[in-house]
Amino acid sequence: MSEELVCSRNSVEIVLTLTCEDPPNNHEHNVNQQPEREQETVCNETRHKELFQTEEEDGDDDSGTHYLNSDERPCTHLQRAERPGKLPDTFQTDHLLYYERFKAYQDYMLGDCKASEVEAFTAEYLEKIVEPCDWQAIWHTDVFDVLVEVVDVDCKELKAKVELVLPMECETRGCDLTEESMKALLEATLHKVPLLKLSVVYDDDESGDFDQTALALEHLRFFYKHIWRKWDEEDEDDDFDYFVRCVEPRLRLYYDILEDRVPAGLVAEYNSTLALCSEKFQEFSSLRSGLDSDSESEQDNASMVEGLRLYGQLEALKRKLRIIENPLLRYVLGYKVNSGQQSCRAKGPRPAGGRVVHLVSASATVQQLQSLITDKLMPHYSSEEFEVQFHSDPVLAVNACNEGDVVIVCPGLYSITSSISIVDSIEVEGYGLPDEVVIEKRNKGDAFVESTGANVKLLNLKFIQRDAIEGILCVRQGKLEMENCVMQCETTGVIVRSAAQLCMNMCDLYGSKGAGVEIYPGSVCSLVGNGIHHCKEGILIKDFADELDAMPKITMVNNMIHNNQGYGVILVKPGDATVEDLPVEPNAADEKEREFEDTGVQSEADIYDDDGCGGDDVPVIVVEEECPAIKHGHSGPPDFTEGNDAIKQELVATSAKKHRLQKSRSKALGAMQADENLLSQEMFISIHGNQFKHNGNGSFGTFLY
């Protein structure tokens, strides 16, 4: 008796022919017995399936490009992209995720090639993936789309030999195209068209035979449109991995821009720089090709000088592009250039004198307008110095301001997409309660409010962030006074940069995925009567004792800091090593400072010893314990006073360290000794009456780095 068993796995058919002469009742015994004769026929897989099958065998199948399964015929992986009109549908390939493109370029297309090897590696990749013939595609040009059939592929030239599908199926834009004219065009081009201009037609039987061809052409098209630069092949760093050096940062930048993670101004700057760089490279290449190295004519010498000038400009533009493409440098260097402040300078007073009241209202009733005039305009702005202008957008109103102007925002919901940049000393006030005057921002890339004016005031406003990546408000320089405002945050809350001043009174801030308020060295921050809650951290004080930065001056009075995920207040500072390693002889004042410090809080050195990790550069979170003197020296409720006293102790101790560090640096430089004031009050002005409730890690903590 003979029997055929057909098995199919991953497009491989195995035909087993079993022959035995035992009677049927011994079937169970024959199944367990090794057959004497076995015939196995393995169907050859296509080259692209073999490539991805190798990866599947390695157990790494997260590239998003696999479509093989255990069925007899693999189903298609890519979805159909429906096209309007009479042309057939194509594959949907333009919605690939970052990691799909990343893996395709890293593992299959480019690998560890140099820039000069990209062409060869790309051709090899296409030879393995793209079907050589017998598939239909749509040939895209600026004036027409036409259905063709591919009869051959030249991977080195990145071209395909095609034939027109008859009867002709074509869509034109602003021109008339006949079958004869299309045939003539193909003959003029030797029937060869660029692979970048072809889109594979979707196979209705969903066989999956052309999925990888469509993917390969998409990766090729995306690479030459968004990744490859004409000058890459001439880069001096050609010995380094091209993928790591160029492909990965450019691919990440593309998706960061796609997901609105880059400020709109920086995106515009990058695109303009890229266009200018391409223009300069074209000029430089044309000039270089026309030079005769053996010639010493005056014209060639002048051309060489011009070429050197263009080369210098080209290198400067390329450096600027690399800064923006690098995720770290983009924000450390590139973002500062386009933060909206350097390019937008303060206008100052109007040359003709006078001040303007800018009224912002989408619509208003006569009664509302009458109330506004009676309650606000007549009592405060009725002099001849003021005139009134009307706006429907608060951003336009602020941009139209000069120094001394006033913006009054009427009740309503104002949705904006660009940031509010305040560069002059103006006042922005909501007419009504904060919940009635709401400004909402939905664009991810830009900051919400940025202030650099010398004296800015925000009153009675509610700010709501949606899907943001920047903080809700940043005081970069100058002074900002906020009163009776509500801030519904998405990322970081209010940031007070060095040399900036913030007075935040009777405000409500919540929802920050970072700190509610970030205080930088050298800043002045006064927080009185605010609610800061439901953030990751309540208040974060940065780099207190780092180098010789000026200490911030902080006032915290009657604030309610509650329901934050981490600490109510967290202090970020370096460990004691930065102080102890200084080669300075101790004196009596230093010993007194250390003695006071030891009685106030536990030193970081002791904490390191207790944890057994003193030699590691691992950041440590320290929860300050309440000392007995504090515990018994106040009669207020423990929940209210514990956080205040712990903060006082840490601020005083850190201030002493800072003072000692400054004296030590001054001695090392041979300068005059600093004031021997033991308890410097530069950083801490006043802290009392604050309430700390239900913070996840406690009222106060220290982050050591």
Summary of the structure (lengths in Angstrom):
residues: 705
radius of gyration: 35.1
end to end distance: 78.7
largest distance: 117.2
contacts: 2153
relative contact order: 0.05
helix: 35%
strand: 25%
